[in-house]
């Protein structure tokens, strides 16, 4: 049986992915979203784990591939 699992980001994850794709650092993302840097790091870690990625650059690539 061949099943394809699609991973869908939450609205907040998508927002972070967009800001990462724009080249923003955690400090700037935290300021933009009015959350702590620790929360940004937690979101980034969740995105990396969810998509089985290695780094932030890959997050930007995933975002670009999903952009309408």
N, C-alpha and C positions, 0 to 999 in steps of 0.2 A: 504494500500500500504506500502510495506516494502522497504525503500531505505537506502542504506549504503553510508555514506559520508566518503570519504578517505581524510585525511589531509596529504599533502605533504610539507615537509620543503623546503624552498628555499636553494640554494647552500650555502649561508652564514649561515643560520640557522643550516644546517647540519654540517658545519664546527665548529660552536660554540658547538653544541651538542656533537661532537666528543671530543673537548677539555674539556668540562665539564665531559664527561664520563671518561676521563683520570685523573680527579681529580684536574684540574687546577682551580685556583681562578681567579676572574675577572681581577685583576691587571696583572697576568701572561698572561691571554688570550688577554688583550689589547695590551700588549707588543708583543706577538706572531703575532697578526693580524695587528699591527700598527694602532690601533684605540684607542679612549679614553675609559676610564673605564665607563663613562656615556653611551657611545654607546653600550658597552658590556651589561650593565644593561638593556638598552632598548631592545636589542635583546633577552636577557634572559626573560624579562617580556613578550615580544611578543610570545615567544615559550611557556611559561607557559599558557598564555591566549589561544593561538591557540589550544593547546592539552588539555586544561582544567585540568592542573596539579596543584599540591600544592607546589612543591619545586624542587631544582636542582637534587636531587637524582632520582626523577621520570623522569627528562630529560635524565639522563644517562640510565635508564632502557628502555625508548622509543628508544633511539639511538641503544642500544644493540639489541633490538627486530627487528629493521629495517635493521641492518647490513647484507650485503650479505653473 
